[in-house]
Structure formats: C-alpha cells, structure tokens
Amino acid sequence: MDKDKRIEYAKAILTNPLYIEKMAELDEQFINKWKSTLVSDVEGREETWRLLKIKNMFQGIISMCAVDEKQEPKIPITDYDTG
C-alpha cells in the first residue's frame, strides 16, 4: 500500500465515530471489569489489564500509521507474553 493511502486510511479509522465510540466502550468495560475483580483474583485482574494494554497498543499502531508513514510499527509481543 502506498504511504499516502496508508495515512488516509489510518486517519479515516481514527476519526470514524463508530470506532471512537467502541474504543471508549472497550476502555470502560475493561476498567470496570478490572475494578470489580476480587482481591484474590490476581489472574483475572492481570488478564483484564493485558486486554486494555493490547487495545491501547492497537490504537497506537493506527495512530503511528496516520502520522509516521516512513516507519513500520513494531509490536512488542514480549510485553504481553503470559507465558
């Protein structure tokens, strides 16, 4: 894909009202789920936190495509390795 199209598509995603609405809903859902976990449910809290971080990472990748067409985004998989 050429760099101008990549920027155009990324900006279209980031300014799409449905995308904005659903990303905000995901934030709210993840944070509420994280807050409502039991103190003893360490794994549940960690998993919810990881999901929120992955969502934020995805948004960051799209944002990078909208402004920095010369550098291909890199995903730090090891930051989210559960294993």
N, C-alpha and C positions, 0 to 999 in steps of 0.2 A: 504494500500500500504506500502511496506517495505521502510525503510528510505533510503537505497541505491538507489532504483528505483526513489523515490521522488527527490533526489538530481540529479540523472541522467536526469530525465525529465525536471526539472527546468533549469538545465544548457543548455539542448538542446533548450528549448524555448528562453532563453536569448541570445543565440549565433546564433539563426536562422536568416539568412539575411532578410527574408521577415518580420519577427517580428520586427527586428531592424528598417527596412525601414518604416513600417507602424506606429510604435510608434513615429518616428521622424515626419512623416506626420501629425499625430494627434496633436503633440505639435505645429507644425507650423500653422495648421488650427485653433486650439483653440486660440492661441496667436493672430493671425491675426484677427479673429472674435472679440476677446476681445478688441483689439486696435481700431477696426473700429466701435464699438458701439457709439451711440450718448451719449453725456454727460447726457442727460435726461433719457437714458435707463438704469437705475440702475439695474433693474431686469435682463435685458439681459446680462449685464456685470457680475453680480453675478452668473447667471446660467452657463455662459461660464467658469468662474473661477472654479466653482464647478466641472464641467466636467473635466477640466485639473487636478484638485487635485485628483479626483477619478481615472483617468488614471495613475497618478503618484503613488497612493496608490496601485493599481493593480500591477504595476511594482515592487514596494517594497515588496509585498507579494510573488511574484515569486522569487525575489532575496533572500528573507529570507529562502525560501524553498531550495535554492541552497546551502546555507552555514550553516544554523542552523536547522538541522533535528530534534532536540530534543524539540523545542518549536513550537507549532501550532500558526500560525499568527492570530492575533486578528484584526478585522476591527472596527475602531471607528465610528460606524454609526452616532452617535450624532453629529460628526463634519460636516456631510453633510445633516443634517436634515433641510429641507426647511420650516418645519412647524408648 
